[in-house]
Amino acid sequence: MAKTDRGDDPEPCERTPAGPLFVPVRPGPAGCAARMFRTPLGDRTAVGFTTRDRLAATLGPDQAWISLAEPALRALAAPLGVTTVTVDPQLSAPAVTRTTRSWRVRDVSVTGAAVVADALALWIG
């Protein structure tokens, strides 16, 4: 069996710090809390951006943030079971918005039962 030189490994085993990161936060009962996100596969991840402009381009200009070093972000996320840190994600789902909708009840004469037509339409799409 040939001996492999690990110096040419394109994916090093050791993590290198990303430097100071702009970490998105949300208001919490004791101040602010780092926002956790999900990867496209559904795993939880902590997120940091290398510049304020990248954070604003992805999450919007009104997103609150704090500056943390990458090891500090990992230490903050670890008690939550989050072991992944994503730096400079480029894609995010649009923010959830509330819509005002009028609910009306329609009488169904065949059974005499009332059906909430708009609620059913929301479930069906």
C-alpha positions in Angstrom: 0.0 0.0 0.0 1.4 3.4 -1.0 1.9 6.0 1.7 -0.1 9.1 1.2 1.4 12.5 1.8 -1.2 14.6 3.8 0.4 17.8 2.8 -1.3 17.7 -0.6 -4.8 17.2 0.9 -7.2 19.7 -0.6 -9.5 19.6 2.4 -7.4 20.1 5.6 -8.7 18.4 8.7 -8.0 21.5 10.8 -10.5 24.4 10.8 -9.0 27.8 10.2 -10.6 30.9 11.8 -12.5 33.1 9.4 -11.5 36.2 11.3 -14.0 38.8 12.7 -17.5 38.1 11.5 -20.7 40.1 11.4 -23.3 37.8 13.1 -27.0 38.4 12.6 -28.9 38.8 15.9 -32.5 39.2 17.0 -33.9 40.8 20.2 -34.2 38.5 23.1 -35.3 38.6 26.7 -31.8 39.2 28.0 -30.5 41.4 25.1 -29.8 40.0 21.7 -29.4 36.4 20.6 -27.5 35.1 17.6 -29.8 33.9 14.8 -29.5 30.3 13.8 -30.3 29.2 10.3 -30.9 26.0 8.3 -28.8 24.6 5.5 -30.5 23.5 2.3 -30.5 20.0 3.8 -32.2 21.2 6.9 -29.3 21.1 9.4 -29.0 24.0 11.8 -26.0 26.3 11.3 -24.7 29.5 12.8 -24.0 32.2 10.2 -21.4 34.9 9.9 -20.5 37.4 7.2 -17.1 38.8 6.5 -18.5 42.3 5.7 -21.5 44.4 6.6 -22.3 44.8 2.9 -22.6 41.0 2.5 -24.8 40.7 5.5 -27.1 43.5 4.2 -27.2 42.0 0.7 -28.3 38.6 2.0 -30.6 39.5 5.0 -31.5 43.1 4.3 -30.2 46.5 5.5 -32.2 46.5 8.7 -30.8 43.2 10.0 -29.2 43.8 13.4 -25.7 42.3 14.0 -22.8 41.9 16.4 -19.2 41.3 15.7 -17.7 38.0 16.8 -14.6 36.0 16.1 -15.4 32.6 14.5 -14.2 30.6 17.5 -16.6 32.7 19.7 -19.5 32.0 17.3 -18.8 28.3 17.5 -18.6 28.4 21.3 -21.9 30.3 21.4 -23.7 27.8 19.1 -22.3 24.6 20.6 -24.6 24.5 23.7 -27.6 24.6 21.2 -26.2 21.5 19.4 -25.2 23.6 16.4 -21.7 22.5 15.2 -21.6 24.1 11.7 -20.7 27.7 11.0 -21.5 29.0 7.5 -19.5 32.0 6.4 -20.9 34.4 3.7 -24.0 32.4 2.6 -25.2 33.9 -0.7 -28.8 32.6 -0.8 -31.6 32.9 1.7 -35.3 32.3 1.6 -37.5 35.4 1.5 -38.7 36.7 4.9 -42.1 35.4 6.1 -44.7 38.2 5.9 -48.1 38.4 7.4 -51.0 38.9 5.1 -54.4 40.2 6.0 -57.1 38.1 4.7 -60.9 38.3 5.2 -62.4 35.0 6.3 -65.9 34.2 5.1 -68.1 31.3 5.9 -70.0 29.8 3.0 -73.1 27.7 3.6 -73.2 24.3 1.8 -76.8 23.5 1.2 -76.3 19.8 0.5 -75.1 18.9 4.0 -76.2 22.1 5.8 -72.6 22.4 7.2 -70.6 25.5 7.1 -67.2 25.5 5.3 -64.5 28.0 5.8 -63.7 28.5 2.1 -60.7 30.7 2.4 -59.0 28.6 5.0 -59.3 25.6 2.7 -57.9 27.6 -0.2 -54.9 28.4 1.9 -54.2 24.7 2.6 -54.7 23.7 -1.0 -52.6 26.5 -2.4 
